[in-house]
């Protein structure tokens, strides 16, 4: 069944009005007809099962048959605090993290971050580009929500935000003990909010890890004996937590 994304403002009591580029796609590409079924997602976790009522030049009206909470979201909200990487690595991280179920991505300025987004106009353009990538990835993977990419945050502020979350981990190349890591991973079961901290190229400074532990109780974990790139580490722990939460 075809799936489209709409804004909450397009949802009325018993029908939804589809506007924009989706109208052409429905009418001229998919050649859908009156009475055909579709799923419309509001990007906030609700799926509407609808049938097409009318086809106009600039809008499609769909009658709401039923609605339900989307079945594609994880039971916990995962917040990815990503140390700013170089070049276009952030785009790959965002795309794949959204596919894996992340709820929000927070770019973080850390001591070893090479990229410096000091120009507000450039930062805004980056954020718009990143949000566009998140939106496309959410649609492609059938997500019920479209994850937010928030403005770049200093490390200490990010730790302060994460302090309020129920479960907090930080993959660190100097962390030891796979058995301890496995125990920590299992503790994600039943948690509603999850924070993952990933360092930039070069990893974390030791004092950053110490600060995260002391200020917010963030737990260092190991991802194995190999050193992973920043774009690999986040996706690795996201995959592990996804499977743990899905079970």
N, C-alpha and C positions, 0 to 999 in steps of 0.2 A: 504494500500500500504506500502511495506517495506521501511524503512528509514535508511540511513547510513550516517556517517560523514566522510568527506574527508578534506585534506589540500588544500589550494588555489593553491599550486604548481601542484596539480593533475588535475587542470582544464585547458583544452585547448580550442581552438576556438569553436569547435563544438562537442567535446567529452571529457569524463572524464575517467581517468585510476584509477581503484580501486586496491589497493595493500594490503599486510599484511593479518591479520587474517580474515578480512571480505571476502576474496576470498574463503576460505574454508567454511565459513558460508553460502555464497551465493550458492556455487556449491554442497556441500555435506550435509548441514543441511537443508537449505530451498529448495534445488534442483530446483533452478530457471533456466529458459531456455532462449535461445535467443529470443528477442522480448518482453520479460516481462518488465513491467514498474516498476520503483522505484523512490524514491526521495533521492537525495544526497544533504546534507547540508554542507556548507564550514565552519561552526562554527563561521562565521562572519556576519550572518544575511541574507544570500542568499540561497534559495532552488532551486535546479535544478531538473526539471522533466525529466527523462531519460528513455530510453529503452536499454536493453542489446544488444550489437552488436556482442561481441565475448567473449568466455570463454577459457582462457588458464590455464596452470598449476599454474602460479604464479601471474596472474593478470586477471581482468575483464575489458573490455572496454564498456562504456555506451555512447550512442549517446544523446546529449542534445536536447530535444524537446522544452523546454521552461524554463524560470527562473523567479523567483519573490522574492520580499522581504518576509522573513518569517512572518507568521501571528501570531506567538506565543509569540512575545515580547511585553512588556509593552511600552507605549508611552514615558515614562520617564526612565532615567537610575538611578537605585537606588543603592547607595553605603552604605553598612552596615559596620559601624565602631564598631567592636565587642571587648569589653573588654575581655582579655584573661581569659578563664575559666579553671577549673581544669580537669584533667584526659581526657576522650575522649568526653567531652561535645561539643567541637568545631567541631568534626566530624558530630554529629547530626545537629548542627546549620548550617553547610555548606550545608549538603545534603538537608535539608528542605528549607533553604533560596533560594537555586538555583531552587528548584521546584516552589517556590512562585514568581520567576521572578527577583531576585536580579541581578544587573549588575556586581558588584565587591564587594569582601569582604576584609576588611582591619583589621587584628588583631591588637589590640591596648593595649599597656602596660599602665595600670592605677594604681593609688595608692593602691587600694585594690586587685590588681591582685596577686594571690598566685603563679602562674606559672611564672618562670623567664627563658626566653630563652636566656641565656648569651653565650652559646656555639653555634658558627656559624654552625658547622657541624650538630648538633642536630636540629637547627632551619631549616636548608636546608632540612633535612630528613622529618621534620614535614610539611614543605611547599609542598614538593613533594607528600606526603601522602594526604594532604588536597586538592591539585589540582587534584589528581586522583579521589577523592570523588566528587569534583565539576564536573569533566568531565563525570563521570558515571551518576550523577543526571541529568545533562543537556541532555544526550542522552535518559535516561529513560523517561523524561518529555517532550521530543520533542522540546527542546529549539532551537532557531535559532543561538544563540551564546553560547560559553562556558565561563562562568564567570571566571575572574582571581582571585586568592588568592595572595595578595601581601605580601611582607615581613612585619614583625612586626614593628609597628610605636610607638614612644612615644606619649603620649596624646597631648601635645602642638603642635607637628608636625601634628597630625591628625586634630586638630582644624584648623590649618593653611590651610590644604588641603581643608577642608569642607567650609571654608570661601568663596571660589569662587563659591560655588553651589547655585542654586536658592532657594532651599527649605531645611530647616534644622530643625530636631526635636530631642528631647532627652527625652524619657520616664523616669520619676523621681518619686519615691514614695512620695516625699513631695510636688509635684505639686498639685494644687487644681483647681477645676472647670471643670466639664465634659462639660458644655456648651462651655466654651472657647476652650477646646480641640477639640470639634466637629467643631468649626469654623476654627481652625488651620488646621484640617484634610482636610476640604473642599478646602482650599487654594492650595492644591497640584495639582488641576486641571490646565492643561496648562503649568505646569513646565516641564523642560527638564532634570534637574539634581536634585536628592534628596539624602540628607544625613541623615542617622539614626545612632544615638549614643546609644549603649547599654552598661551598666556597667557590671563588672564582679560579682562574688559572693560577697555579701556585698554591692553592688551598688556603686554609685558615692560618693566621698567626696563633701561636700557643696562648697568648693572652686573650685573644678573642674567644677561644674555646673555654678558657677559665672563666671569663666574664659571663658567657652564656650559661655555664653550669651554676655559678654562684648567684646570679641575678634572677634566673628564670627556671632553674632546675632542668635545663635542656640536657639530654643524655647523649654522650658520644657513643657511636656504634661503629663496627667495622663492616665493610662490604667485601671482605676477603683479602687475600694476600697480594692482590694486584692493585696498582695505583690507577684509578679511573679518571678520565677527563671530566671536567665540570659538566659537560653536556651528557655524559654517560652516568655519572653518579646519581643525579636527581631522578633520571628515568629508571635506574635500577631499584632504588628504594621505593619509588612510586609503584613499580610493578609488584614488588614483594608485599607492600602494604595493601595494594588492590586485591591480591589473591587472598590475603589474610582476612580482609574485611568482607569480601564476597562470600567467604565460607561461613 
